Amino acid sequence: MLLLSAIVAVTAFEGLTYADTCSFVEDLTSIEVARPLQLAYVTEQNEYWSESCTLLKPSCIIFPSSAQEVAAVVKILRDTDEDFAVKSGGHNPNLYCGWTFVGGRIGNTGIGGLILGGGLSYMSTQYGWSASSVIEHEVVLSNGTIVAASADENPDLFTALKGGGNNFGIGDVYGGNLLFLRSEETDEKLLKAVRDFTEYNEDDKAAVIVTAERINLNLLDSWILFLFYDGTEVPEGIFKNFTDVGPVLNTLRVRSYSSMMKLSNWVVVEASTVHMATETIPLPSAENGTEVFNSIHVHWRAMSRTTLAVPGIVASTAYQPFPRRIAEAARARGDDLIAADPDVDRLIIEMNYSFLPGPFEEMADTMEETYTGVRERVLAWQEDGTLPSHVYLPLSINYGFYRQDYFARLKPESAALARDVSARYDPEGLFRDRTGGWKP
C-alpha cells in the first residue's frame, strides 16, 4: 500500500495539491483510497509495530492490489512533488501447501521489508539470507514500468534488492523458549554459550537467539532464549550448553513451524514506541570471549538502567550468531548487497527500547549512546588485537536505527552498485528523494 504525505505541495499538474492527488487516484482508477476518519484508514494506522509511526498522518492511504495498480499510482506520484511511503504488505500465506519460505522469526508482523533487507532466519545457516531464496522479483520502477529482476534479467537490480532496502522500486520442527532469572553467573555462562555455539556448532539446522530483557523498575530482569532445530530428531547435546545453565522455564518440544513463529509473538509490544539499533562484531576467540562479552553486556546494562523509570519501558538486547556458514550459504545462491565474507564468524547484536509514546528524542539519544558504546569498544579491541582487525562488519538493515548509516558500512563496491542501480532504474530520484529510509 502507498501512503501519501500530509505535506501540501504544488506539483507539475496545474494547481494540483496533495489532496487533489488522492482524488486523482480515486477518479482515474478503481484503486481503493482511504481518507482520515474512514475505517480502513484508522485500521491501517493502528497496525504499526511501533507507535511512533502513527505520528505520521498521511492525507490518504492507497491500497493497490496488483503490480499494474502500483504502476498506475507511481505514474501519478512521479508528476507530483509530495513525499510518500511504501508500507510493507505484512505476512502472506504460502502459495504451495507443504512448503515454507526462508522467512522471519516472529509470527506477528514486526519490521517491514525483511527480504529487501536481506533477512536473518532460523534457517540462514542452511539457506543464507531470506533474500537468497528469491528467484525473481516483479518490480515497479520509478517511471511506472514493470520489470523482472532475476539472475538472468536485470541482474544488477536483482543483486541490489538483496539488502538494498526500498531504494529501487516497489513442516514440524523442534524449538521453544528457555527463561532464566538474571545473575552475573548466568550472564557469563549464557554469553559463553552463544559464543561457543557461533564458532563450534556444525549442524546448520540449529539456530539460537539469546536475549536479555528488563522492564519497568527492574521488576523483571531475565534472559529469554529462542532455540530452533529444523527437524524432529534432535542430535543429543546440541543445546546442552544452554539448558545446563538451569532455566526456570523450558518450553522446548516438537511443534509445527507456524507454532514456533507464534511462540515469539509476545515480542511485538503494541501501542508502544520502539527504538531499535544494531551492531555487528567479529566473534572473539575463546580466550578473549569473556572479556569482550562481559564489557559489552555491562555497558548495555548500564545504559538500560537509565531507562527503567520510563513509562512502559522494555529494554532488551539480543545476541544472534552470524557464523561464516550463513555467508557461504548466501553466496552459493548468488550475489547480494551484503556480500559477507565466508572466512570469519560474526555476531549480530540487536538493541531495543520499547516504551509508551512520549520521550522520543530522549530515548533516541539513549539508543545512540548504547550502540555507539558497543562500536567504540569493538574498534578499540580491533586496534589492540583483542578482536580480529580488518574484518568487514556490515550492519543489519532489518535492525538498523535511523541515525545509523547502513550504506556506509557496506563494502565500497556494494555501496557503489547501489548508487549505480538507483541512478539507472530511478534516474529522476523518485524513490531516492521522496521516500524515507537509508540512501546509498
Buried (B, 14 or more C-beta within 10 A) or exposed (E): BBBBBBEEEEBEEEEBBBBBBBBBBBEEBEBBBBBEEEEBBEEBBEEBBBBBBBEBEBBBBBBBEEBEBBBBBBBBBBEBBBBBBBBBEEBEEEEEEEEEBBBBBBBBBBBBBBBBBBBBBBBBBBBBBBBBBBEEBBBBBBBBEBBEBBEEEBEBBBBBBBBBBBBBBBEEBBBBBBBBEBEEEBBBBBBBBBBBBBBEBEBBBBBBBBBBBBBBEEEBBBBBBBBBBBBEEBEEEBBEBBBEBEBEEBEBEBBEBEBBBBBBEEBBBEEBBBBBBBBBBBBBEEEBBBEBBBBBBEBBBEBBEEBBEBEBBBBBBBBBBBBBBBBBBBBEBBBBBBBBBBEBBBBBBBBBBBBBBEBBEEBBEBBBEBBBBBBEBBEEBBEEEBBBEEBBBBBBBBBBBEEBEBBEBBBEEBBEBBBEBBEBBBEEEBBBEBBBBBBB
